[in-house]
């Protein structure tokens, strides 16, 4: 049997997967099969998310709703894309600055 590949999951993915169980009447096993992950792993994520929800409610805060979580995820993706664009522009700027210095007669 080949060794299993180790995968890492983002916090957002874990929360969304947990809410597929919490927000619906579906079982952990159903959702785990759908996502292609181990049901024990998903079960831990669900327990963690339920603890976070209970802790938030204990201090009078309400957890994010599904729409708010989706908006936050979309904003994070946009920021990540902008960071990539900024890095590209920095490299391109440095490249063109170096090219300007290497042009004949640019001393």
Backbone as JSON Lines, residues from 0, in Angstrom:
{"i":0,"aa":"X","n":[0.85,-1.18,0.0],"ca":[0.0,0.0,0.0],"c":[0.89,1.24,0.0]}
{"i":1,"aa":"X","n":[0.68,2.17,-0.94],"ca":[1.52,3.38,-0.99],"c":[1.26,4.28,0.21]}
{"i":2,"aa":"X","n":[2.26,5.01,0.64],"ca":[2.06,5.92,1.77],"c":[1.08,7.03,1.41]}
{"i":3,"aa":"X","n":[0.31,7.43,2.41],"ca":[-0.66,8.5,2.18],"c":[0.04,9.83,2.14]}
{"i":4,"aa":"X","n":[-0.44,10.7,1.28],"ca":[0.12,12.04,1.2],"c":[-0.45,12.88,2.33]}
{"i":5,"aa":"X","n":[0.41,13.64,2.93],"ca":[-0.03,14.51,4.01],"c":[-0.53,15.81,3.4]}
{"i":6,"aa":"X","n":[-1.74,16.22,3.78],"ca":[-2.3,17.46,3.27],"c":[-2.48,18.44,4.43]}
{"i":7,"aa":"X","n":[-2.35,19.71,4.14],"ca":[-2.64,20.72,5.14],"c":[-3.84,21.53,4.65]}
{"i":8,"aa":"X","n":[-4.61,22.01,5.58],"ca":[-5.83,22.73,5.25],"c":[-5.79,24.11,5.88]}
{"i":9,"aa":"X","n":[-6.33,25.1,5.17],"ca":[-6.39,26.45,5.73],"c":[-7.46,26.52,6.8]}
{"i":10,"aa":"X","n":[-7.34,27.51,7.65],"ca":[-8.34,27.7,8.71],"c":[-9.72,27.93,8.1]}
{"i":11,"aa":"X","n":[-9.77,28.68,7.0],"ca":[-11.06,28.95,6.35],"c":[-11.7,27.67,5.85]}
{"i":12,"aa":"X","n":[-10.89,26.78,5.28],"ca":[-11.41,25.52,4.77],"c":[-11.99,24.69,5.92]}
{"i":13,"aa":"X","n":[-11.28,24.64,7.04],"ca":[-11.74,23.87,8.2],"c":[-13.07,24.41,8.71]}
{"i":14,"aa":"X","n":[-13.18,25.73,8.8],"ca":[-14.41,26.35,9.3],"c":[-15.56,26.07,8.34]}
{"i":15,"aa":"X","n":[-15.33,26.24,7.05],"ca":[-16.4,25.99,6.08],"c":[-16.82,24.53,6.08]}
{"i":16,"aa":"X","n":[-15.87,23.63,6.19],"ca":[-16.21,22.21,6.24],"c":[-17.03,21.9,7.49]}
{"i":17,"aa":"X","n":[-16.62,22.47,8.61],"ca":[-17.36,22.25,9.86],"c":[-18.78,22.79,9.75]}
{"i":18,"aa":"X","n":[-18.94,23.93,9.11],"ca":[-20.28,24.51,8.99],"c":[-21.16,23.75,8.01]}
{"i":19,"aa":"X","n":[-20.57,22.97,7.13],"ca":[-21.4,22.1,6.28],"c":[-22.11,21.06,7.14]}
{"i":20,"aa":"X","n":[-21.52,20.74,8.28],"ca":[-22.16,19.81,9.22],"c":[-23.06,20.57,10.18]}
{"i":21,"aa":"X","n":[-22.54,21.65,10.76],"ca":[-23.26,22.4,11.8],"c":[-24.53,23.04,11.25]}
{"i":22,"aa":"X","n":[-24.46,23.65,10.09],"ca":[-25.58,24.41,9.54],"c":[-26.63,23.54,8.86]}
{"i":23,"aa":"X","n":[-26.34,22.28,8.67],"ca":[-27.29,21.39,7.99],"c":[-27.58,20.19,8.89]}
{"i":24,"aa":"X","n":[-28.45,19.36,8.45],"ca":[-28.79,18.16,9.22],"c":[-27.95,16.97,8.75]}
{"i":25,"aa":"X","n":[-26.86,17.24,8.05],"ca":[-26.04,16.16,7.51],"c":[-25.06,15.64,8.55]}
{"i":26,"aa":"X","n":[-24.64,14.41,8.38],"ca":[-23.7,13.8,9.32],"c":[-22.27,14.13,8.93]}
{"i":27,"aa":"X","n":[-21.38,13.95,9.89],"ca":[-19.96,14.15,9.64],"c":[-19.49,13.2,8.55]}
{"i":28,"aa":"X","n":[-19.94,11.96,8.61],"ca":[-19.52,10.96,7.62],"c":[-19.94,11.36,6.2]}
{"i":29,"aa":"X","n":[-21.16,11.88,6.05],"ca":[-21.65,12.3,4.73],"c":[-20.77,13.41,4.15]}
{"i":30,"aa":"X","n":[-20.55,14.44,4.97],"ca":[-19.78,15.59,4.51],"c":[-18.33,15.19,4.25]}
{"i":31,"aa":"X","n":[-17.76,14.35,5.11],"ca":[-16.39,13.9,4.92],"c":[-16.24,13.14,3.6]}
{"i":32,"aa":"X","n":[-17.2,12.3,3.3],"ca":[-17.17,11.57,2.02],"c":[-17.24,12.54,0.85]}
{"i":33,"aa":"X","n":[-18.13,13.52,0.96],"ca":[-18.29,14.52,-0.1],"c":[-17.0,15.3,-0.34]}
{"i":34,"aa":"X","n":[-16.31,15.64,0.74],"ca":[-15.08,16.43,0.64],"c":[-13.85,15.58,0.4]}
{"i":35,"aa":"X","n":[-13.97,14.28,0.57],"ca":[-12.83,13.39,0.37],"c":[-11.8,13.48,1.48]}
{"i":36,"aa":"X","n":[-12.29,13.68,2.71],"ca":[-11.38,13.75,3.86],"c":[-11.79,12.72,4.9]}
{"i":37,"aa":"X","n":[-10.93,12.5,5.85],"ca":[-11.17,11.55,6.93],"c":[-12.27,12.09,7.85]}
{"i":38,"aa":"X","n":[-13.24,11.24,8.2],"ca":[-14.34,11.72,9.03],"c":[-13.89,12.07,10.45]}
{"i":39,"aa":"X","n":[-12.84,11.42,10.96],"ca":[-12.32,11.78,12.28],"c":[-11.73,13.18,12.28]}
{"i":40,"aa":"X","n":[-11.07,13.52,11.2],"ca":[-10.5,14.86,11.04],"c":[-11.61,15.9,11.02]}
{"i":41,"aa":"X","n":[-12.64,15.65,10.21],"ca":[-13.77,16.58,10.14],"c":[-14.48,16.68,11.48]}
{"i":42,"aa":"X","n":[-14.6,15.57,12.17],"ca":[-15.25,15.58,13.48],"c":[-14.52,16.51,14.44]}
{"i":43,"aa":"X","n":[-13.19,16.49,14.41],"ca":[-12.41,17.4,15.26],"c":[-12.65,18.85,14.89]}
{"i":44,"aa":"X","n":[-12.73,19.12,13.58],"ca":[-12.99,20.5,13.13],"c":[-14.36,20.97,13.6]}
{"i":45,"aa":"X","n":[-15.35,20.08,13.55],"ca":[-16.7,20.42,13.99],"c":[-16.69,20.72,15.48]}
{"i":46,"aa":"X","n":[-16.02,19.89,16.27],"ca":[-15.93,20.13,17.72],"c":[-15.27,21.46,18.01]}
{"i":47,"aa":"X","n":[-14.16,21.75,17.31],"ca":[-13.46,23.03,17.51],"c":[-14.36,24.21,17.18]}
{"i":48,"aa":"X","n":[-15.08,24.12,16.07],"ca":[-15.96,25.22,15.66],"c":[-17.11,25.4,16.63]}
{"i":49,"aa":"X","n":[-17.66,24.31,17.11],"ca":[-18.75,24.41,18.11],"c":[-18.24,25.05,19.39]}
{"i":50,"aa":"X","n":[-17.0,24.74,19.79],"ca":[-16.41,25.38,20.98],"c":[-16.25,26.88,20.74]}
{"i":51,"aa":"X","n":[-15.8,27.26,19.53],"ca":[-15.65,28.7,19.22],"c":[-17.0,29.41,19.25]}
{"i":52,"aa":"X","n":[-18.02,28.77,18.71],"ca":[-19.36,29.36,18.71],"c":[-19.86,29.53,20.13]}
{"i":53,"aa":"X","n":[-19.69,28.5,20.95],"ca":[-20.13,28.58,22.36],"c":[-19.36,29.65,23.13]}
{"i":54,"aa":"X","n":[-18.06,29.76,22.87],"ca":[-17.24,30.78,23.55],"c":[-17.69,32.18,23.14]}
{"i":55,"aa":"X","n":[-17.99,32.37,21.88],"ca":[-18.45,33.68,21.4],"c":[-19.78,34.04,22.04]}
{"i":56,"aa":"X","n":[-20.68,33.08,22.11],"ca":[-22.0,33.34,22.69],"c":[-21.9,33.59,24.2]}
{"i":57,"aa":"X","n":[-20.92,32.97,24.85],"ca":[-20.75,33.15,26.3],"c":[-20.38,34.59,26.65]}
{"i":58,"aa":"X","n":[-19.72,35.28,25.74],"ca":[-19.35,36.68,26.0],"c":[-20.25,37.65,25.25]}
{"i":59,"aa":"X","n":[-21.36,37.16,24.74],"ca":[-22.34,38.02,24.1],"c":[-22.06,38.36,22.65]}
{"i":60,"aa":"X","n":[-21.15,37.66,22.02],"ca":[-20.86,37.9,20.61],"c":[-21.56,36.86,19.76]}
{"i":61,"aa":"X","n":[-21.86,37.25,18.54],"ca":[-22.46,36.29,17.62],"c":[-21.41,35.88,16.6]}
{"i":62,"aa":"X","n":[-21.32,34.61,16.29],"ca":[-20.35,34.18,15.28],"c":[-20.77,34.67,13.9]}
{"i":63,"aa":"X","n":[-19.83,34.65,12.98],"ca":[-20.13,35.07,11.62],"c":[-21.16,34.15,10.98]}
{"i":64,"aa":"X","n":[-22.05,34.76,10.22],"ca":[-23.03,33.98,9.46],"c":[-22.37,33.49,8.18]}
{"i":65,"aa":"X","n":[-23.02,32.57,7.49],"ca":[-22.46,31.98,6.27],"c":[-22.13,33.06,5.23]}
{"i":66,"aa":"X","n":[-23.01,34.04,5.08],"ca":[-22.79,35.11,4.11],"c":[-21.57,35.95,4.51]}
{"i":67,"aa":"X","n":[-21.43,36.21,5.8],"ca":[-20.29,37.0,6.27],"c":[-18.98,36.23,6.1]}
{"i":68,"aa":"X","n":[-19.01,34.92,6.37],"ca":[-17.82,34.1,6.17],"c":[-17.42,34.08,4.7]}
{"i":69,"aa":"X","n":[-18.41,33.97,3.82],"ca":[-18.13,33.96,2.37],"c":[-17.52,35.3,1.93]}
{"i":70,"aa":"X","n":[-18.07,36.39,2.46],"ca":[-17.53,37.72,2.11],"c":[-16.11,37.88,2.63]}
{"i":71,"aa":"X","n":[-15.85,37.41,3.84],"ca":[-14.5,37.49,4.4],"c":[-13.52,36.67,3.57]}
{"i":72,"aa":"X","n":[-13.93,35.49,3.15],"ca":[-13.07,34.65,2.32],"c":[-12.78,35.33,0.98]}
{"i":73,"aa":"X","n":[-13.79,35.93,0.38],"ca":[-13.6,36.63,-0.88],"c":[-12.64,37.81,-0.72]}
{"i":74,"aa":"X","n":[-12.77,38.55,0.38],"ca":[-11.87,39.67,0.63],"c":[-10.44,39.2,0.83]}
{"i":75,"aa":"X","n":[-10.28,38.09,1.55],"ca":[-8.93,37.56,1.77],"c":[-8.3,37.13,0.45]}
{"i":76,"aa":"X","n":[-9.09,36.55,-0.44],"ca":[-8.58,36.14,-1.76],"c":[-8.14,37.37,-2.55]}
{"i":77,"aa":"X","n":[-8.96,38.43,-2.49],"ca":[-8.6,39.65,-3.23],"c":[-7.32,40.26,-2.7]}
{"i":78,"aa":"X","n":[-7.15,40.26,-1.37],"ca":[-5.93,40.8,-0.78],"c":[-4.73,39.96,-1.2]}
{"i":79,"aa":"X","n":[-4.88,38.64,-1.21],"ca":[-3.79,37.76,-1.64],"c":[-3.41,38.03,-3.09]}
{"i":80,"aa":"X","n":[-4.41,38.23,-3.95],"ca":[-4.14,38.55,-5.35],"c":[-3.44,39.89,-5.49]}
{"i":81,"aa":"X","n":[-3.86,40.86,-4.7],"ca":[-3.21,42.17,-4.75],"c":[-1.77,42.08,-4.27]}
{"i":82,"aa":"X","n":[-1.53,41.26,-3.23],"ca":[-0.16,41.07,-2.76],"c":[0.71,40.48,-3.86]}
{"i":83,"aa":"X","n":[0.17,39.51,-4.6],"ca":[0.93,38.92,-5.71],"c":[1.21,39.97,-6.77]}
{"i":84,"aa":"X","n":[0.21,40.8,-7.08],"ca":[0.4,41.87,-8.07],"c":[1.48,42.84,-7.62]}
{"i":85,"aa":"X","n":[1.47,43.2,-6.35],"ca":[2.46,44.14,-5.82],"c":[3.86,43.55,-5.92]}
{"i":86,"aa":"X","n":[3.99,42.27,-5.58],"ca":[5.31,41.61,-5.68],"c":[5.8,41.59,-7.12]}
{"i":87,"aa":"X","n":[4.88,41.31,-8.05],"ca":[5.25,41.31,-9.46],"c":[5.71,42.69,-9.9]}
{"i":88,"aa":"X","n":[4.97,43.71,-9.5],"ca":[5.33,45.08,-9.89],"c":[6.67,45.5,-9.31]}
{"i":89,"aa":"X","n":[6.97,45.07,-8.1],"ca":[8.27,45.38,-7.51],"c":[9.4,44.74,-8.31]}
{"i":90,"aa":"X","n":[9.21,43.47,-8.68],"ca":[10.23,42.78,-9.47],"c":[10.38,43.42,-10.84]}
{"i":91,"aa":"X","n":[9.25,43.73,-11.47],"ca":[9.3,44.35,-12.8],"c":[9.98,45.71,-12.73]}
{"i":92,"aa":"X","n":[9.68,46.47,-11.71],"ca":[10.28,47.79,-11.54],"c":[11.79,47.67,-11.36]}
{"i":93,"aa":"X","n":[12.23,46.73,-10.54],"ca":[13.67,46.53,-10.32],"c":[14.34,46.08,-11.61]}
{"i":94,"aa":"X","n":[13.67,45.21,-12.36],"ca":[14.22,44.74,-13.63],"c":[14.39,45.91,-14.61]}
{"i":95,"aa":"X","n":[13.36,46.72,-14.77],"ca":[13.45,47.84,-15.71],"c":[14.44,48.9,-15.25]}
{"i":96,"aa":"X","n":[14.56,49.09,-13.95],"ca":[15.57,50.03,-13.45],"c":[16.96,49.53,-13.77]}
{"i":97,"aa":"X","n":[17.19,48.23,-13.61],"ca":[18.49,47.66,-13.93],"c":[18.77,47.75,-15.42]}
{"i":98,"aa":"X","n":[17.75,47.54,-16.23],"ca":[17.92,47.63,-17.68],"c":[18.27,49.06,-18.09]}
{"i":99,"aa":"X","n":[17.67,50.03,-17.44],"ca":[17.97,51.44,-17.74],"c":[19.43,51.76,-17.45]}
{"i":100,"aa":"X","n":[19.94,51.21,-16.35],"ca":[21.33,51.48,-15.97],"c":[22.31,50.8,-16.92]}
{"i":101,"aa":"X","n":[21.91,49.72,-17.54],"ca":[22.79,48.97,-18.41],"c":[22.74,49.44,-19.87]}
{"i":102,"aa":"X","n":[21.87,50.39,-20.16],"ca":[21.79,50.89,-21.55],"c":[23.04,51.7,-21.89]}
{"i":103,"aa":"X","n":[23.49,51.59,-23.13],"ca":[24.65,52.4,-23.53],"c":[24.33,53.9,-23.43]}
{"i":104,"aa":"X","n":[25.24,54.64,-22.83],"ca":[25.07,56.09,-22.7],"c":[24.16,56.49,-21.57]}
{"i":105,"aa":"X","n":[23.86,55.59,-20.66],"ca":[22.97,55.95,-19.56],"c":[23.74,56.31,-18.3]}
{"i":106,"aa":"X","n":[25.0,56.61,-18.42],"ca":[25.79,56.96,-17.24],"c":[25.52,58.31,-16.81]}
